[in-house]
Amino acid sequence: MKNLGEATFVFGIEIQRHRARGLLSLSQKTYIESILKRFDIKLVGYADANLGKAEDDYISTSGFLFKMAGAAVA
């Protein structure tokens, strides 16, 4: 047995480490994309970013909508 270094992909899950910030992220993006392709499901994303600001409170606003198979999911 030999040391192959840090794991980056295990059981279809991508692993990303950010040691300096103390973060660990896991992603199943590849698996999700294969399911969407297999069943011909389309994922549509839309984002609306107001890069200006509201003059009364100086807060920018943004919004987003994601649809999968014709239904809103986020």
LINHU-V432066 format. One record per helix or strand of 3 or more residues. SS is the DSSP state (a for helix, b for strand). FROM is the first residue (numbers start at 1). LEN is the number of residues. Records with the same first field share a line. If there is no record, write none. Layout:
SS = FROM-LEN + FROM-LEN
This chain:
b = 13-6 + 23-5 + 43-7 + 62-7
a = 19-3 + 29-10
